[in-house]
Amino acid sequence: MFSLLNVFRFVAFLEGLSYILLLGIAVPIKYLANDPQYVKLLGMPHGILFIAYIALAFTLKPEQSWSKSTFYKILVASIIPFGTFYIDKQYLKQA
């Protein structure tokens, strides 16, 4: 079933994965091998997923009745590596 929460969980997973790939593979290759190709390849999809994650979080806040603290944790998780996976486990899976 395609609920908005399930879409958010899927986007959160992809955003987290793209962030890890960007920071863990593409950026080191850019600076160690002087090859910016992978950053260009992964940068745009990650940016789109990041914006989708934030937009969906704002859309779901009233529906899920998240407190300010929970909502801020969900937003901050998008800029911390592996943060979206933690949010999925702690807040989204049980909702």
N, C-alpha and C positions, 0 to 999 in steps of 0.2 A: 504494500500500500504506500502511495506517495503522499505522505503528510509533509508539511513544511518542516517539521522537526527532523524527519528522515533526510530530507534534502539538505538541511543544515548540517547534519552529522556527516553526510557524504562530502559536502563542500569543505567541512572542517578537516576531514581526513586528507583530501586532496591538497588543501592549503598547507597543512602540516608537512606532508610528503614533499611538496614542491619546495618548501622553505628549507628542509633538510638537504634535498638534492642541490639546491642553489648554494647554500652555505658550505656543505660538506664536499661537494664535487666541483661545481662550476667555478666558484670563486678561487679555490686553490689552483685549479688548472689555469685560470686567467692570470694569476700572479706568478705561479711557479713555471708554467710552460709558455707564458706570454700568448695565450690563445683565448680571446674573449668570446669565441663562438658559442660556448655553452651557456655563458651568462646571458647572451642575447637570446638564445633558444629557450631558456627556462625563465628568464626575467618577466616577460610579458604574461605568460600563463599564470605565474605566481601572483603578479600584480592584480590580474583580473579575479583570481580566486580570493585574494586578500580583501578586495573591495566587496565581493559577493559575501564573504564571511561576515564582514562588519555590517553590511546591509541586512543580511538575514538575522543577525543578532538583534539589531534594532527592531526588526519586524516581529521577532518572536518574544521579545521582552514582555509585552503586555499579556500575550497568550499564555506564557509559561509562568507568569507572576514571579519573575526573578527579583530578588532584592537588589538594592544598589550595589552591595558588596559582591554578590554573585555575578551581576552584570559586568562590573568592572573587571572581575577575574576573567570572565569570558573574553572581554575585549583585549586585555593585556596578554592573554595566552596566545593571541595571534602574532605577537612580536617576540615570543620566547620559543626557541627551538624545542620541539616535542610538547609545547604547551597545549596545542589543540587536542592531542591524544589524551592528555591528563583531563582536560575539560570534558571530553567525550566520556571517559570512564567515570568521572566524579559527578557530573551534572546531567549529561544528555542521555546516557544509557538508561537511567532509572526514570526518566520523565515519561 
